[in-house]
Amino acid sequence: MGISPAESGSPEKEQQAAGVGILLQIMMLVLSFVLGHVLRRHKFYYLPEASASLLIGLIVGGLANISNTETSIRAWFNFHEEFFFLFLLPPIIFQSGFSLSAKPFFSNFGAIVTFAILGTFIASVVTGVLVYIGGRMYLMYGLPFVECLMFGALISATDPVTVLSIFQELGTDTNLYALVFGESVLNDAMAISLYRTMSIVRKHASSAQNFFMVIFRFLETFVGSMSAGVGVGFVSALLFKYAGLDVDNLQNLECCLFVLFPYFSYMLAEGLGLSGIVSILFTAIVMKHYSYSNLSENSQQFVSDFFHLISSLAETFTFIYMGFDIAMEKHSWSHLGFIFFSIIFIVVARAANVFSCAYLVNLVRPVHRQIPLKHQKALWYSGLRGAMAFALALQSVHDLPEGRGQIIFTATTAIVVLSVLLIGGSTGTMLEALHVVGDGHDSHLGESFDVNNGYVAPSFKEDGTSGNGIKMKLKEFHKRTSSFTALDRNYLTPFFTSQNEDDEGGEALLDERISSSKRGGFLGQ
């Protein structure tokens, strides 16, 4: 997927190579979509669509590697991490947030943040420490401690596209789905931040302040990215509310602006040195809740279909070219012990992450809201590695000297292939063994939800002896803002939307459209 061929030649040759390269890309995309449809239609969960796309890339890449394919053609299939981060990842993340049912996500937000921040930190440190100890015991190739932590950070990025699509097909608990999805999206930001921070530490080896720098850097990245994403989402809502674009002759302009705002949010965060992933995720949530209801009905239909389409293309693109690049890249297979023990250490670190964080979450939750053990096991099993870990590992080849980055890249490649094919293919069996299939999406989300899935503000008994009007107004204001949903319903929604009475119906309509398109369409997220 290179931007230009590796070898320069005559313009005619380069144009021909580009044409052949793009033709092969389109052929693989068509084959992936058709094969995915056939597999889904026959309910063959042992080879999910993402795994099938990865296999197609591996097979075509292997054939190109052993054939006499021209280098100028093969250069069009190179996996560039910049292309992945700037063009393929944004639509995938935006569609994830846009199609997310916000209420179960925010009802489990404390647990999601615990798994994504504390859990990813635990997994990264445990992996890094175990790899370092393994190297000192001569069980595997020895890396410097900071580079072990870099490997722990990049390999802790989870990518459950395959698992989540099967969750949707089989029907699992809403809270479990929200935990798996929310952790995977936010943990990408944590993994990237940890990796980049450790890379800086390696270049400027310094004092014990490094630990506090990691914590401060992540909090700065997360809070700043979330603020940027929410801010862009609110600006878009006000624009669509007051600009008067929901008329027939301006619907094209309305759709164009709606499509551009997510990219603006992502690039703004990246340009400020923040996390575009977190920024575009919160932009998606805000735009779905506020901006979407300000669009005309035709524009609503278009943008929901459009984002689903490009995210499906981007997901399939990613897995195909990850497979192709795995087959084409040079790998260091001389350190099989590093790969073997890394897999064991990652399994241990994932268990330390999930079960320790679940224990902490259950300490503060009421009994009926605690995460059951079978959900903890499903969460542990769902932590497969994918494109994010692969892209960071590819970056480590340039960051680390003396072939150590190549060793990390080879190990990550093996882990990604094994986890996507084995874990992804056995997810359906795992769900049935844990008896979480058909748990249903109607499970209650806690005592703070009423029958309309809204938070119920705590009731206040009126103090009859007090005639103070100011105190009564303060009590009423506290009552109306005692939860985020109450604040949203009473203040934010009336301010940012022009169709207050249709908000819930609009969300339900969007969810119904997205669900039906997923059942009959592309890769589910």
Salt bridges, closest charged atoms under 4 A:
GLU49 OE2 - ARG40 NH1 1.78
GLU81 OE2 - HIS398 NE2 3.85
GLU147 OE1 - ARG404 NE 2.54
GLU183 OE2 - ARG350 NH1 2.81
GLU220 OE1 - ARG217 NH1 3.32
GLU402 OE1 - ARG404 NH1 3.07
ASP439 OD2 - LYS374 NZ 3.97
ASP439 OD2 - HIS375 NE2 3.34
GLU447 OE1 - HIS368 NE2 3.34
ASP488 OD2 - HIS289 NE2 2.73
GLU507 OE2 - HIS289 ND1 2.49
ASP511 OD1 - LYS288 NZ 3.07
